[in-house]
């Protein structure tokens, strides 16, 4: 980052206003959800022009764009393999078996509640909301369709559970990152989050339970479910043995195997199961992995549910991720985000103002950088000194990082998590957004604590904590 050049507040604000107007026009006036790439390219071009006018050279702008692409590289590679994994698990009978047994066991009334609860447990065990979404989430989308539950509701419940487990798990990258940024002990950070995230999950589960009351088993077409069950049983390998691949994924995640390696191993296991139990040959499997599985059993509900996956199915999502993070990297490296955030530091005189400023800043960076990692790091490092000045313990700052940046990231249509969940679950971000209750509740609860001084731990109130050293922080960030 160049220290000798700094854009004006007006220039940086112009870029943000242009983005808001451009995206609003695309979504609400033109009603075009498929041109986001071009809109973001246009906004990135405007940001580059503002940076050039501010004194930056093209090399600086290109460095910012490539920095964003570097951040996107690993998540986008994982996303490619998610498409491969979904296709191999359908062919192996894993996803059909999850749907089959789910339809037999789950009642419509408790379905949404069960989805959120099971996904929270799975994500807590794996430390990854993405892994949970690509496995349990995909299966629940199929079960929900069979039970007559609207897809956006199912997706919202799955995402709420997945992000709870992700932010509470010591295996999660965002959990470790937030603790490192705030210089907090990891397990003090997790304990601190229980005060805000715990109630947010409980309230979400109650809301999902209430929503489920309007879905009565008596109103479900049981004959249609019977047709789906018979179709699955007659055309796919349905057996508890098919649950071995997701069990292996959970075990590998607990063993802290990298997400990229987990996806590769899980996909190969799916291929082996498909060839052994379903009888597919290598040529058919290569086609599925590349272009997606195609179900042609003649039952529309099954064919629409299980014709999906493949590497190519993820390329629209992947290209959007690269463009969005290129824009975010440009904003960071040309210091536009820094200039904008400096203007709101005057709002931190009270504890409530500090927490609210931290929450809103993180959401702001999430929206305009498309990266929850930037949303944790930039506002966190800017405001941690203010927490110290007020003698507030670091686990409070780290908690606010997660209660703002991590939980709201799936709500940004062009953000990494929003792009991911929309692509994997097959539901546009703006459709599932109203049902991701935990994403709204956690920031509200943490701001209420700030204004009421509840659970705002200060020096001397509890035992002193161990903090990360500067060297460890560098490794995490």
Secondary structure, 3 states (H helix, E strand, C coil): CCCCCCCCHHHHHHHHHHHHHHHHHHHHHCCCCCCHHHHHHHHHHHHHHHHHHCCCCHHHHHHHHHHHHHHHHHHHHHHHHHHHHHHHHHHHCHHHHHHHHHHHHCCHHHHHHHHHHHHHHHHHHHCCHHHHHHHHHHHHHHHHHHHCCCHHHHHHHHHHHHHHHHHHCCCCHHHHHHHHHCCCCHHHHHHHHHHHHHHHHHHHHHHHHHHHCCCCHHHCCHHHHHHHHHHHHHHCCCCHHHHHHHHHHHHHHHCCCCHHHHHHHHHHHHHHHHHHHHCCCHHHHHHHHHHCCCCCCCCHHHHHHHCCCCHHHHHHHHHHHHHHHHHHHHHHHCCHHHHHHHCCHHHCCCHHHHHHHHHHHHHHHHHHHCCHHHHHHHHHHHHHHHHHHCCECHHHHHHHHHHHHHHHHHHCCCCHHHHHHHHHHCCCHHHHHHHCHHHHHHHHHHHHHHHHCCCCCEECCECCCCCCCHHHHHHHC
